[in-house]
Amino acid sequence: MKLNKTIKKLVALGTGVTMLGATILGGMAADLADYPNQYIKDGLFDGLMVVGAAARTEDVLGVVDIATSLQYTSKIETVINTKTGSTSSSLSGDTVEISMGSDLLEINERIGNVRETLTSSDMIALQGGIIRTQSGSTQYNQYLRFNESTGYDGVIGSNGVVSGGYVTYGENNYDEVEDYLYFDDNEVAFEYELEFIEGAKSKIENSNGDEITTGSGQLVDLEDENINILGNTYSIVRADVTGTSLQLTFLGGNMVDTLKERETKTYTVNGTDYEVTVLIIADSDKTVKFSVNGEVTKELGDRGDTYTLNDGTVIGLRDVMANEGTEDNGSDLVDFYIGANKLILKDTDYTDNRFVSGVKINEDTIEDARVKIKGTLIGSDFTLNNIKYRLSVDAVKGSAYIKEGEGLRQYLDEPEGMIGVDWDITYEGLTDCDNSIIEIEPSGDESYELKFTNNEDIDFSVPFVDSSNDNGEGFKYGSEDDALFFIEAPSLTSMADYTIGQDDYFVVNKASSGEKAFTHVLRFNNIDDTNKIISFDDQGSGSKEVVYTGDPNIVGLAVGDLLIGGSTYKVYVGKIDASYRLAIDLNGDGLINGQKASVVIAGGGILDLGTQVPSPASSPVPAGGNIMTLTTLKKNMDENDADLNINWTITSTGNEVDLKVGNDDDLLAFENVQGSDKKSGMNRYGTYIEENDDNNDANSLYIEYPFVQRAPHVYVTSGAIERISSVTGAGTVTTTKPQRIDVGVSVLDSTVTSLTANNLIVVGGPCVNTVSATLMGNPINCAEGFEEGKAIVKLFENGNKVAMLVAGYSAADTRRAAQTVARYDKYNEDFKGDEIVITGTGLIVTDISSPKIIAPVVMPESELENNSEDNLSTE
């Protein structure tokens, strides 16, 4: 009650508006018009945010408001070189990506496997605070969890566990085949917790104001305490206890204000003006009726009562203060929210470990929500320990298939069940990176051509298989006239082991180099037997010559070295009936022993072309080896226990060839694309595969193989989020990334030992913040220079450092000033000079001006009583 007396005395004395006289720092040269540049260095916040140890929650929330704004301002730009056209997308605002550091969120990996818990170090919306009651004070923390093995009934692995959704590829419930963030129907999407570290303590009182130990009562000390819930400020307007049942009623909203009976004001909520008149306040039962744009509400009596207007906007009652005095200015007052959000959480037994149905939001029961409230009662002393909340997914069409650029909230049948009003879990697509393209294209319906790019960025296009049978060779690797070899002869013991004839193609690949090898495909052109020179055509980079020594008429004697792609391959020359044929060490191990040369494509994918039977008498034919495999090694993935394989088969029927992708478990899905003749799929590495069914020719195959593993971009966001997307061709893409304001920059005044060591943002007046008092010259009367309904923002400068003071007459005035700083760009015409005065009510700014110099009224220290709990007053 002392604070209310202090307010009355200050008002009676007519405190002046002079905002600051003497300062402890140097002369002023800093200008608010330069804000926030003074606090941003190399894209990062450079300074400390100081709040008083004795401050009210409004001061703490003021720091949160300013930090949120600075988070948006603190960002860096990165220029990325691109090989091909690309799309880039970025988010700015209070966001955190699920992938972190070296731990990628992989395709088909649960969110909770990467981010089990989010805290205030991750998001401003999860900032904690302090609750001070007559029974004690406690800090509180907020957590978002995506991995919790305990179910609704407190048993590990039972119904209601939390694991988070995952990004996958396949057909959604609109028959579209694409990548999306997926939450299964009835899956618990998240767990939210409010933790009261020392416990929020309160006495239990009955309706007569008597302390009780049993029966029905209210936790009176918790009422009117403000709490940040996921970025929104809520007030506990009721805390009802009946036996072991506890019901908490929270009220928050866009605007909170106090009006007198018959007073009228206009408020703007989400761009719409609302003229609010307090029609009547009944002293007898403390009920109130409002008129809002001519619409008369029902009687609102209980704290937390709400009324929904015809346009869906909610007006909520915070408190009625009936003035029974007879003085001229004695009027009844009402605290209320316009654009209100009402949250009721009820646990039927606060002593057990079970989650129960007991959630209402704006009078609607949230069927898919569960809550668990933990508390203890000793005598009449109640301690609230924590609140946990879980929401199961119930999308409009069952499961939630969240497309790129969208969030979970918009898919839910009860989106308000997300708790809070503006946070979300969003999907921003897969990592945008360069791809290596593999194509197997038909030539009519009798043959295929293979196209790929190797690790040297050299493109190859070679005949792959043919079934024309024009030369009686049947189904074979290569073209109609020439063969393609990728398997060596079993040995080099006879002339029959020289398999590669003139104009034939062959693959060389250093097997020991693994996924980093440089694959080449060459064609045996001719031999100059006079100079002993073999000529080759590299299908990607031009001609190549090899000098050999020895007699080609003797098996294994004529040999040369083929140097290509940084590796050496032995080339043996044999002469059979005046024709020259070759035996080549295709895998670079120095031997002819039947080994296979794979094709390593750009990015490290290893393509196994199947199995063939090499023979000099006939072209190499598939020996059940028309199954091809593209492998991604497990070591190239963030987390995987085995290699990933994609298989397809090329078959021959008569003279016609065809292709079919296998039903492989490593493909997440391989589905028909709606409205086309295509099937598409993707694996966990992000390799995209597409089979195109041409009714006239054989099926074709198209593969995009990423240079690095493609990771889904899943974010948790809060507040206003700006999404920036751009599409470019080859060249560069500039991305903008907001920088997190590090943990530790928000400090208590008691920890600040120097005013010149850091840039400072000081929130709260000298009555609650010792740094503020020092900046103001340690006035004897900490109220000096402040007036009800007004606040200041003032800069002090010393050398390269600057301090900004944000303070008001009351906690509400300080919060309004902090929001003005947070929205500095909105007030850019007035946000200038070294000092401004902000006038308003609640969070509404009515005027910003330069200070008027009026001699302050100095109040004797004895008159101040005890005002250390707030700047000067509390509601």
Buried (B, 14 or more C-beta within 10 A) or exposed (E): EEBEEBBEBBEEBEBBBBBBEEBBBEEBEBBBEEBBEBBBEEBBBBBBBBBBEBBBBBBBBBBBBBBBBBBBBBBEEEEBEBEEEBEBBBBBBBBBBBBEEEBBBBBBBBBBBBBBBBBBEBBBBBBBBBBBBEBBEBEBBBBBBBBBEBBBEEBEEEEBBBBBBBBBBBBBEEEBBBBBBBBBEEBBBBBBBBBBEBBBBBBBBEEEEEEBEEEEBBBBBBBBBBBBBBBBBBBBBBBBBEEEBBBBBBBBBBBBBBBBBEBEBEBEBEEEEBEBBBEBBBEEEBBBBBBBBEBEBEBBEEBBBBBBBEEEBBBBBBBBBBBEEEEEEEBBBBBBBBBBBBBBBBBBBBEBEBBBBBBBBBEEEBEBBBBBBBBEBEEBBBBBBBBBBBBBBBBEEEBBBBBBEBBBBBBBBBBBBBBBBBBBBBBBBBBBBBBBBBBBBBBEBBBBBBBBBBBEEBEBBBBBBBBBBEEEBBBBBBBBBBBBBBBBBEEBEEBBBBBBBBBBBBBBBBBEBBBEBBBBBBBBBEBEBEEBBBBBBBBBBEEBEBEBEBEBEEBBBBBBEBEBBEBBBBBBBBBBEEEBBBBBBBBBBEEBEEBBBBBBBBBBBBBBBBBBEBBBEBBBBBEEBBBBBBBBBEEBBBEBEEBBBBBBBBBBEEBBBBBBBBEBEBBBBBBBBEEEEBBBBBBBBBBBBBBBBEEEBBBBBBBBBBBBBBBBBBBBBBBEBEBEEEEBEEEEBEBBBBBBBEEEBBBBBEEBEEBBEBBBBBBBBBBBBBBBBBBBEEBEBBBBBBBBBBBBBBBBBBEEBBBBBBBBBBBBBBBBBBBBBBBBEEBEEBBBBBBBBBBBBBBBBEEBEEBEEBEBBBBEEEEBEEBEBBBBBBB
